[in-house]
Amino acid sequence: MSKQESEFGTFVVGFFVGTLMGAAVGLLFAPQSGEETREQIRQKSVDLSEQAAKKAEEARVKAEEILAEAKEKIQEATEELQERAKEVQSQMEGLAEKAEEAAEEAEAAAEEAVEEAADAVAETTEEVVEEAAEEA
């Protein structure tokens, strides 16, 4: 065995002996009896239990407040989205009406162009016929 192992073993034994002696001296010179100590522990556990119940109630109340706020914000957001949806729908209806009007105008313009083209073809045909008659 080396000298370091021997010193470590001595330290461990001394540590345990010192711990046991300290515990014994603490019990012998304790200012209260075991029954008083148990009562003090019991009272402290009741106090801690009451504090825990109080904190749990505070947490529950806070959670309910947060939940109520969240519900209110969700309701407000829902109403705002519904209003925006109505506005967009109204705009889309306006655009559809304008598109329909533009289509009607385009159709009328196309019909007018067809009539003008037919008139031009008729005039040209007449001129060609007259020229052909004059040449004949």
Biotite code that builds the C-alpha atoms (Angstrom):
import biotite.structure as struc

atoms = struc.array([
    struc.Atom([0.000, 0.000, 0.000], chain_id="A", res_id=1, res_name="MET", atom_name="CA", element="C"),
    struc.Atom([1.278, 3.419, -0.814], chain_id="A", res_id=2, res_name="SER", atom_name="CA", element="C"),
    struc.Atom([1.415, 6.297, 1.589], chain_id="A", res_id=3, res_name="LYS", atom_name="CA", element="C"),
    struc.Atom([-1.320, 8.216, -0.325], chain_id="A", res_id=4, res_name="GLN", atom_name="CA", element="C"),
    struc.Atom([-3.810, 5.316, -0.053], chain_id="A", res_id=5, res_name="GLU", atom_name="CA", element="C"),
    struc.Atom([-3.129, 5.064, 3.659], chain_id="A", res_id=6, res_name="SER", atom_name="CA", element="C"),
    struc.Atom([-3.690, 8.777, 4.169], chain_id="A", res_id=7, res_name="GLU", atom_name="CA", element="C"),
    struc.Atom([-6.942, 8.655, 2.186], chain_id="A", res_id=8, res_name="PHE", atom_name="CA", element="C"),
    struc.Atom([-8.236, 5.716, 4.234], chain_id="A", res_id=9, res_name="GLY", atom_name="CA", element="C"),
    struc.Atom([-7.398, 7.558, 7.432], chain_id="A", res_id=10, res_name="THR", atom_name="CA", element="C"),
    struc.Atom([-9.222, 10.633, 6.147], chain_id="A", res_id=11, res_name="PHE", atom_name="CA", element="C"),
    struc.Atom([-12.370, 8.624, 5.281], chain_id="A", res_id=12, res_name="VAL", atom_name="CA", element="C"),
    struc.Atom([-12.464, 6.918, 8.687], chain_id="A", res_id=13, res_name="VAL", atom_name="CA", element="C"),
    struc.Atom([-11.932, 10.253, 10.441], chain_id="A", res_id=14, res_name="GLY", atom_name="CA", element="C"),
    struc.Atom([-14.661, 11.871, 8.376], chain_id="A", res_id=15, res_name="PHE", atom_name="CA", element="C"),
    struc.Atom([-17.256, 9.246, 9.309], chain_id="A", res_id=16, res_name="PHE", atom_name="CA", element="C"),
    struc.Atom([-16.281, 9.211, 12.985], chain_id="A", res_id=17, res_name="VAL", atom_name="CA", element="C"),
    struc.Atom([-16.491, 13.018, 13.095], chain_id="A", res_id=18, res_name="GLY", atom_name="CA", element="C"),
    struc.Atom([-19.909, 12.980, 11.407], chain_id="A", res_id=19, res_name="THR", atom_name="CA", element="C"),
    struc.Atom([-21.288, 10.446, 13.900], chain_id="A", res_id=20, res_name="LEU", atom_name="CA", element="C"),
    struc.Atom([-19.874, 12.378, 16.857], chain_id="A", res_id=21, res_name="MET", atom_name="CA", element="C"),
    struc.Atom([-21.300, 15.663, 15.548], chain_id="A", res_id=22, res_name="GLY", atom_name="CA", element="C"),
    struc.Atom([-24.762, 14.124, 15.159], chain_id="A", res_id=23, res_name="ALA", atom_name="CA", element="C"),
    struc.Atom([-24.613, 12.678, 18.688], chain_id="A", res_id=24, res_name="ALA", atom_name="CA", element="C"),
    struc.Atom([-23.512, 15.987, 20.209], chain_id="A", res_id=25, res_name="VAL", atom_name="CA", element="C"),
    struc.Atom([-26.254, 17.812, 18.251], chain_id="A", res_id=26, res_name="GLY", atom_name="CA", element="C"),
    struc.Atom([-28.912, 15.494, 19.652], chain_id="A", res_id=27, res_name="LEU", atom_name="CA", element="C"),
    struc.Atom([-27.587, 15.764, 23.200], chain_id="A", res_id=28, res_name="LEU", atom_name="CA", element="C"),
    struc.Atom([-27.470, 19.543, 23.195], chain_id="A", res_id=29, res_name="PHE", atom_name="CA", element="C"),
    struc.Atom([-30.622, 20.211, 21.157], chain_id="A", res_id=30, res_name="ALA", atom_name="CA", element="C"),
    struc.Atom([-32.687, 22.996, 22.784], chain_id="A", res_id=31, res_name="PRO", atom_name="CA", element="C"),
    struc.Atom([-35.996, 21.169, 22.180], chain_id="A", res_id=32, res_name="GLN", atom_name="CA", element="C"),
    struc.Atom([-37.404, 17.771, 22.918], chain_id="A", res_id=33, res_name="SER", atom_name="CA", element="C"),
    struc.Atom([-38.227, 15.349, 20.112], chain_id="A", res_id=34, res_name="GLY", atom_name="CA", element="C"),
    struc.Atom([-41.934, 16.022, 20.569], chain_id="A", res_id=35, res_name="GLU", atom_name="CA", element="C"),
    struc.Atom([-41.386, 19.789, 20.270], chain_id="A", res_id=36, res_name="GLU", atom_name="CA", element="C"),
    struc.Atom([-39.286, 19.254, 17.169], chain_id="A", res_id=37, res_name="THR", atom_name="CA", element="C"),
    struc.Atom([-41.993, 17.041, 15.596], chain_id="A", res_id=38, res_name="ARG", atom_name="CA", element="C"),
    struc.Atom([-44.636, 19.673, 16.411], chain_id="A", res_id=39, res_name="GLU", atom_name="CA", element="C"),
    struc.Atom([-42.469, 22.371, 14.857], chain_id="A", res_id=40, res_name="GLN", atom_name="CA", element="C"),
    struc.Atom([-42.023, 20.209, 11.714], chain_id="A", res_id=41, res_name="ILE", atom_name="CA", element="C"),
    struc.Atom([-45.765, 19.514, 11.612], chain_id="A", res_id=42, res_name="ARG", atom_name="CA", element="C"),
    struc.Atom([-46.575, 23.244, 11.925], chain_id="A", res_id=43, res_name="GLN", atom_name="CA", element="C"),
    struc.Atom([-44.018, 24.131, 9.264], chain_id="A", res_id=44, res_name="LYS", atom_name="CA", element="C"),
    struc.Atom([-45.549, 21.545, 6.890], chain_id="A", res_id=45, res_name="SER", atom_name="CA", element="C"),
    struc.Atom([-49.030, 23.020, 7.511], chain_id="A", res_id=46, res_name="VAL", atom_name="CA", element="C"),
    struc.Atom([-47.702, 26.516, 6.798], chain_id="A", res_id=47, res_name="ASP", atom_name="CA", element="C"),
    struc.Atom([-46.004, 25.342, 3.621], chain_id="A", res_id=48, res_name="LEU", atom_name="CA", element="C"),
    struc.Atom([-49.175, 23.535, 2.551], chain_id="A", res_id=49, res_name="SER", atom_name="CA", element="C"),
    struc.Atom([-51.225, 26.706, 3.077], chain_id="A", res_id=50, res_name="GLU", atom_name="CA", element="C"),
    struc.Atom([-48.684, 28.753, 1.124], chain_id="A", res_id=51, res_name="GLN", atom_name="CA", element="C"),
    struc.Atom([-48.783, 26.216, -1.712], chain_id="A", res_id=52, res_name="ALA", atom_name="CA", element="C"),
    struc.Atom([-52.604, 26.338, -1.772], chain_id="A", res_id=53, res_name="ALA", atom_name="CA", element="C"),
    struc.Atom([-52.502, 30.148, -1.805], chain_id="A", res_id=54, res_name="LYS", atom_name="CA", element="C"),
    struc.Atom([-49.983, 30.199, -4.656], chain_id="A", res_id=55, res_name="LYS", atom_name="CA", element="C"),
    struc.Atom([-52.058, 27.638, -6.583], chain_id="A", res_id=56, res_name="ALA", atom_name="CA", element="C"),
    struc.Atom([-55.173, 29.826, -6.169], chain_id="A", res_id=57, res_name="GLU", atom_name="CA", element="C"),
    struc.Atom([-53.250, 32.908, -7.310], chain_id="A", res_id=58, res_name="GLU", atom_name="CA", element="C"),
    struc.Atom([-51.989, 30.972, -10.336], chain_id="A", res_id=59, res_name="ALA", atom_name="CA", element="C"),
    struc.Atom([-55.540, 29.787, -11.135], chain_id="A", res_id=60, res_name="ARG", atom_name="CA", element="C"),
    struc.Atom([-56.900, 33.351, -10.930], chain_id="A", res_id=61, res_name="VAL", atom_name="CA", element="C"),
    struc.Atom([-54.065, 34.647, -13.120], chain_id="A", res_id=62, res_name="LYS", atom_name="CA", element="C"),
    struc.Atom([-54.678, 31.858, -15.654], chain_id="A", res_id=63, res_name="ALA", atom_name="CA", element="C"),
    struc.Atom([-58.398, 32.727, -15.763], chain_id="A", res_id=64, res_name="GLU", atom_name="CA", element="C"),
    struc.Atom([-57.536, 36.404, -16.364], chain_id="A", res_id=65, res_name="GLU", atom_name="CA", element="C"),
    struc.Atom([-55.155, 35.488, -19.174], chain_id="A", res_id=66, res_name="ILE", atom_name="CA", element="C"),
    struc.Atom([-57.768, 33.168, -20.680], chain_id="A", res_id=67, res_name="LEU", atom_name="CA", element="C"),
    struc.Atom([-60.422, 35.902, -20.552], chain_id="A", res_id=68, res_name="ALA", atom_name="CA", element="C"),
    struc.Atom([-58.048, 38.364, -22.238], chain_id="A", res_id=69, res_name="GLU", atom_name="CA", element="C"),
    struc.Atom([-57.208, 35.810, -24.925], chain_id="A", res_id=70, res_name="ALA", atom_name="CA", element="C"),
    struc.Atom([-60.888, 35.125, -25.591], chain_id="A", res_id=71, res_name="LYS", atom_name="CA", element="C"),
    struc.Atom([-61.567, 38.871, -25.879], chain_id="A", res_id=72, res_name="GLU", atom_name="CA", element="C"),
    struc.Atom([-58.674, 39.369, -28.287], chain_id="A", res_id=73, res_name="LYS", atom_name="CA", element="C"),
    struc.Atom([-59.803, 36.400, -30.379], chain_id="A", res_id=74, res_name="ILE", atom_name="CA", element="C"),
    struc.Atom([-63.342, 37.820, -30.508], chain_id="A", res_id=75, res_name="GLN", atom_name="CA", element="C"),
    struc.Atom([-62.033, 41.239, -31.589], chain_id="A", res_id=76, res_name="GLU", atom_name="CA", element="C"),
    struc.Atom([-59.795, 39.674, -34.238], chain_id="A", res_id=77, res_name="ALA", atom_name="CA", element="C"),
    struc.Atom([-62.697, 37.565, -35.533], chain_id="A", res_id=78, res_name="THR", atom_name="CA", element="C"),
    struc.Atom([-64.953, 40.606, -35.833], chain_id="A", res_id=79, res_name="GLU", atom_name="CA", element="C"),
    struc.Atom([-62.218, 42.578, -37.598], chain_id="A", res_id=80, res_name="GLU", atom_name="CA", element="C"),
    struc.Atom([-61.611, 39.729, -40.042], chain_id="A", res_id=81, res_name="LEU", atom_name="CA", element="C"),
    struc.Atom([-65.339, 39.476, -40.759], chain_id="A", res_id=82, res_name="GLN", atom_name="CA", element="C"),
    struc.Atom([-65.476, 43.219, -41.494], chain_id="A", res_id=83, res_name="GLU", atom_name="CA", element="C"),
    struc.Atom([-62.475, 42.961, -43.792], chain_id="A", res_id=84, res_name="ARG", atom_name="CA", element="C"),
    struc.Atom([-64.019, 39.983, -45.569], chain_id="A", res_id=85, res_name="ALA", atom_name="CA", element="C"),
    struc.Atom([-67.198, 41.992, -46.174], chain_id="A", res_id=86, res_name="LYS", atom_name="CA", element="C"),
    struc.Atom([-65.145, 44.896, -47.547], chain_id="A", res_id=87, res_name="GLU", atom_name="CA", element="C"),
    struc.Atom([-63.225, 42.581, -49.888], chain_id="A", res_id=88, res_name="VAL", atom_name="CA", element="C"),
    struc.Atom([-66.458, 40.934, -51.010], chain_id="A", res_id=89, res_name="GLN", atom_name="CA", element="C"),
    struc.Atom([-67.960, 44.364, -51.724], chain_id="A", res_id=90, res_name="SER", atom_name="CA", element="C"),
    struc.Atom([-64.879, 45.368, -53.715], chain_id="A", res_id=91, res_name="GLN", atom_name="CA", element="C"),
    struc.Atom([-65.004, 42.098, -55.670], chain_id="A", res_id=92, res_name="MET", atom_name="CA", element="C"),
    struc.Atom([-68.686, 42.682, -56.502], chain_id="A", res_id=93, res_name="GLU", atom_name="CA", element="C"),
    struc.Atom([-67.815, 46.199, -57.722], chain_id="A", res_id=94, res_name="GLY", atom_name="CA", element="C"),
    struc.Atom([-65.013, 44.809, -59.867], chain_id="A", res_id=95, res_name="LEU", atom_name="CA", element="C"),
    struc.Atom([-67.329, 42.138, -61.284], chain_id="A", res_id=96, res_name="ALA", atom_name="CA", element="C"),
    struc.Atom([-69.868, 44.816, -62.232], chain_id="A", res_id=97, res_name="GLU", atom_name="CA", element="C"),
    struc.Atom([-67.153, 46.890, -63.924], chain_id="A", res_id=98, res_name="LYS", atom_name="CA", element="C"),
    struc.Atom([-65.893, 43.823, -65.794], chain_id="A", res_id=99, res_name="ALA", atom_name="CA", element="C"),
    struc.Atom([-69.418, 43.040, -66.954], chain_id="A", res_id=100, res_name="GLU", atom_name="CA", element="C"),
    struc.Atom([-69.877, 46.643, -68.156], chain_id="A", res_id=101, res_name="GLU", atom_name="CA", element="C"),
    struc.Atom([-66.540, 46.517, -69.976], chain_id="A", res_id=102, res_name="ALA", atom_name="CA", element="C"),
    struc.Atom([-67.538, 43.232, -71.643], chain_id="A", res_id=103, res_name="ALA", atom_name="CA", element="C"),
    struc.Atom([-70.842, 44.768, -72.785], chain_id="A", res_id=104, res_name="GLU", atom_name="CA", element="C"),
    struc.Atom([-69.025, 47.824, -74.158], chain_id="A", res_id=105, res_name="GLU", atom_name="CA", element="C"),
    struc.Atom([-66.526, 45.588, -75.965], chain_id="A", res_id=106, res_name="ALA", atom_name="CA", element="C"),
    struc.Atom([-69.366, 43.539, -77.450], chain_id="A", res_id=107, res_name="GLU", atom_name="CA", element="C"),
    struc.Atom([-71.120, 46.707, -78.645], chain_id="A", res_id=108, res_name="ALA", atom_name="CA", element="C"),
    struc.Atom([-67.888, 48.036, -80.138], chain_id="A", res_id=109, res_name="ALA", atom_name="CA", element="C"),
    struc.Atom([-67.302, 44.715, -81.900], chain_id="A", res_id=110, res_name="ALA", atom_name="CA", element="C"),
    struc.Atom([-70.813, 44.746, -83.351], chain_id="A", res_id=111, res_name="GLU", atom_name="CA", element="C"),
    struc.Atom([-70.314, 48.329, -84.550], chain_id="A", res_id=112, res_name="GLU", atom_name="CA", element="C"),
    struc.Atom([-66.973, 47.382, -86.108], chain_id="A", res_id=113, res_name="ALA", atom_name="CA", element="C"),
    struc.Atom([-68.586, 44.427, -87.869], chain_id="A", res_id=114, res_name="VAL", atom_name="CA", element="C"),
    struc.Atom([-71.331, 46.705, -89.242], chain_id="A", res_id=115, res_name="GLU", atom_name="CA", element="C"),
    struc.Atom([-68.784, 49.269, -90.432], chain_id="A", res_id=116, res_name="GLU", atom_name="CA", element="C"),
    struc.Atom([-66.735, 46.524, -92.064], chain_id="A", res_id=117, res_name="ALA", atom_name="CA", element="C"),
    struc.Atom([-69.867, 45.147, -93.751], chain_id="A", res_id=118, res_name="ALA", atom_name="CA", element="C"),
    struc.Atom([-70.745, 48.652, -94.990], chain_id="A", res_id=119, res_name="ASP", atom_name="CA", element="C"),
    struc.Atom([-67.197, 49.127, -96.282], chain_id="A", res_id=120, res_name="ALA", atom_name="CA", element="C"),
    struc.Atom([-67.322, 45.774, -98.069], chain_id="A", res_id=121, res_name="VAL", atom_name="CA", element="C"),
    struc.Atom([-70.688, 46.687, -99.587], chain_id="A", res_id=122, res_name="ALA", atom_name="CA", element="C"),
    struc.Atom([-69.388, 50.070, -100.798], chain_id="A", res_id=123, res_name="GLU", atom_name="CA", element="C"),
    struc.Atom([-66.285, 48.498, -102.226], chain_id="A", res_id=124, res_name="THR", atom_name="CA", element="C"),
    struc.Atom([-68.356, 45.838, -103.927], chain_id="A", res_id=125, res_name="THR", atom_name="CA", element="C"),
    struc.Atom([-70.604, 48.528, -105.460], chain_id="A", res_id=126, res_name="GLU", atom_name="CA", element="C"),
    struc.Atom([-67.615, 50.478, -106.695], chain_id="A", res_id=127, res_name="GLU", atom_name="CA", element="C"),
    struc.Atom([-66.071, 47.364, -108.196], chain_id="A", res_id=128, res_name="VAL", atom_name="CA", element="C"),
    struc.Atom([-69.386, 46.475, -109.870], chain_id="A", res_id=129, res_name="VAL", atom_name="CA", element="C"),
    struc.Atom([-69.782, 50.024, -111.231], chain_id="A", res_id=130, res_name="GLU", atom_name="CA", element="C"),
    struc.Atom([-66.229, 50.044, -112.565], chain_id="A", res_id=131, res_name="GLU", atom_name="CA", element="C"),
    struc.Atom([-66.799, 46.662, -114.150], chain_id="A", res_id=132, res_name="ALA", atom_name="CA", element="C"),
    struc.Atom([-70.006, 47.933, -115.723], chain_id="A", res_id=133, res_name="ALA", atom_name="CA", element="C"),
    struc.Atom([-68.285, 51.010, -117.069], chain_id="A", res_id=134, res_name="GLU", atom_name="CA", element="C"),
    struc.Atom([-65.522, 48.939, -118.572], chain_id="A", res_id=135, res_name="GLU", atom_name="CA", element="C"),
    struc.Atom([-67.964, 46.588, -120.170], chain_id="A", res_id=136, res_name="ALA", atom_name="CA", element="C"),
])
